Amino acid sequence: MSNDEFMKQQFLTLRDEIRDSKARIFWLLIIGIVLVMVAGYLAAEHPNAFANAAIPFLLLGLMLSFISEQNNIARAGRYLREVVEPRIENLMGWEHWLETKPRLREVDHAFVLGFSVLFLVFFSITSSLTLVQLDKKGYEVFVWATGISYGLGAFCIAVALWRHWHSSTAIS
């Protein structure tokens, strides 16, 4: 296999990876919305079943999955910009072109920020509702354990978001 053919295959593979990650993000959002609605319904219908307590953990898992997929896209794009496109002579590749027009990336950053804010609002609401529900039932040990678990989960998400935001907005 020639070097040109290898670079072409790398480009096609990375393009497919980006397309697949975007499709997974779409389905992740759809499935996440449905799961949160179903969990909310179960929590309302069966308040003794700890369904409320599961919703923040579901949101944590969804957010980590979202960050992972966004990171896959950013990583593939960076590789295209830094490794594949410099080997193409006399042509400006997609990633380099985007770097010359930062306004075109504003929507991507707004999407990540918007989804993150929406997630944090849902996480805060469901966490507080669960803690209030557990407190009303007199489960003080569960309140503390759940509160600590939610706090650690929120810290994990904050670190992941911080690292993702800096890696996805960094210009090399």
C-alpha positions in Angstrom: 0.0 0.0 0.0 1.4 3.4 -1.0 1.7 6.3 1.4 -1.0 8.2 -0.5 -3.4 5.2 -0.3 -2.7 4.8 3.4 -3.5 8.5 4.1 -6.7 8.2 2.0 -7.7 5.1 4.0 -7.0 7.0 7.3 -9.1 9.9 6.1 -12.0 7.7 5.2 -11.8 5.8 8.5 -11.7 8.9 10.6 -14.6 10.4 8.6 -16.6 7.3 9.3 -15.6 7.5 13.0 -16.8 11.1 13.2 -20.1 10.3 11.4 -20.7 7.3 13.7 -20.0 9.4 16.8 -22.5 12.1 15.7 -25.1 9.4 15.1 -24.4 7.9 18.6 -24.8 11.4 20.1 -28.2 11.8 18.4 -29.4 8.4 19.7 -27.9 9.0 23.1 -30.0 12.2 23.4 -33.2 10.5 22.2 -32.7 7.4 24.4 -31.7 9.6 27.4 -34.8 11.7 27.1 -37.0 8.6 27.0 -35.2 7.0 29.9 -35.4 10.1 32.1 -39.1 10.4 31.3 -39.8 6.7 32.1 -37.7 7.0 35.3 -39.6 10.1 36.3 -42.9 8.4 35.7 -41.8 5.4 37.8 -40.6 7.7 40.6 -44.0 9.4 40.6 -46.0 6.2 40.6 -43.8 4.3 43.0 -42.2 6.8 45.4 -41.1 4.0 47.8 -39.0 2.2 45.1 -36.0 4.6 45.0 -36.7 5.3 41.4 -36.0 9.0 42.1 -32.5 8.1 43.4 -31.6 6.4 40.1 -32.4 9.4 37.9 -29.3 11.5 38.8 -27.1 8.4 38.2 -28.8 7.9 34.8 -28.0 11.5 34.0 -24.4 11.1 35.1 -24.0 8.1 32.7 -25.6 10.0 29.9 -23.4 12.9 30.4 -20.2 10.8 30.5 -21.3 9.1 27.3 -22.0 12.4 25.6 -18.6 13.8 26.6 -16.9 10.6 25.4 -18.5 10.9 22.0 -17.7 14.6 21.7 -14.2 13.8 22.6 -14.0 11.1 19.9 -15.1 13.7 17.3 -12.6 16.3 18.5 -9.7 13.8 18.6 -10.4 12.6 15.1 -10.7 16.2 13.8 -7.4 17.1 15.5 -5.6 14.1 13.9 -7.0 15.0 10.5 -5.7 18.6 11.0 -2.3 17.7 12.4 -1.4 14.5 10.5 -3.5 13.9 7.4 -4.1 17.4 6.0 -0.4 18.6 6.1 0.5 15.9 3.7 -2.0 17.2 1.1 -0.1 19.6 -1.1 -1.7 22.8 -2.6 -5.0 22.2 -0.9 -6.5 23.4 2.3 -8.3 20.6 4.2 -11.6 20.9 6.1 -10.1 21.1 9.6 -7.6 23.8 8.5 -10.3 25.7 6.8 -12.4 25.6 9.9 -9.5 26.9 12.0 -9.4 30.0 9.8 -13.1 30.6 10.5 -13.6 30.3 14.3 -17.2 31.6 14.1 -18.1 28.3 12.3 -17.2 26.4 15.5 -19.4 28.5 17.8 -22.4 26.3 17.3 -20.4 23.2 18.4 -19.3 25.0 21.5 -22.8 26.3 22.2 -24.2 22.8 21.8 -21.8 21.3 24.3 -22.4 24.2 26.7 -26.2 24.1 26.3 -26.3 20.3 26.8 -24.1 20.6 29.8 -26.2 23.3 31.4 -29.4 21.4 30.7 -27.8 18.3 32.2 -26.7 20.2 35.3 -30.2 21.7 35.8 -31.8 18.2 35.5 -29.1 16.8 37.8 -29.6 19.5 40.4 -33.4 19.1 40.4 -33.5 15.4 40.5 -30.8 15.2 43.2 -32.5 17.7 45.4 -35.9 16.0 44.9 -34.4 12.6 45.9 -32.7 14.0 48.9 -35.9 15.8 50.1 -37.9 12.6 49.5 -35.4 10.5 51.5 -35.2 13.1 54.3 -39.1 13.1 54.6 -39.1 9.4 55.0 -36.5 9.6 57.8 -33.7 7.7 56.0 -30.9 9.9 57.3 -28.2 7.4 56.5 -29.5 7.1 52.9 -29.6 10.9 52.7 -26.0 11.2 53.6 -24.9 8.3 51.4 -26.9 9.5 48.4 -25.7 13.1 48.9 -22.1 12.0 49.0 -22.6 9.8 45.9 -24.3 12.6 44.0 -21.5 15.0 45.0 -18.8 12.7 43.9 -20.6 12.1 40.6 -21.0 15.8 40.0 -17.3 16.3 40.7 -16.4 13.6 38.2 -18.6 15.2 35.6 -17.2 18.7 36.3 -13.6 17.4 35.9 -14.6 15.5 32.6 -16.4 18.6 31.3 -13.5 20.9 32.2 -10.9 18.6 30.5 -13.2 18.1 27.5 -13.9 21.8 27.1 -10.2 22.6 27.1 -9.2 19.8 24.8 -12.0 20.5 22.3 -11.4 24.2 22.2 -7.6 24.1 22.2 -5.9 25.2 19.0 -2.6 23.5 18.4 
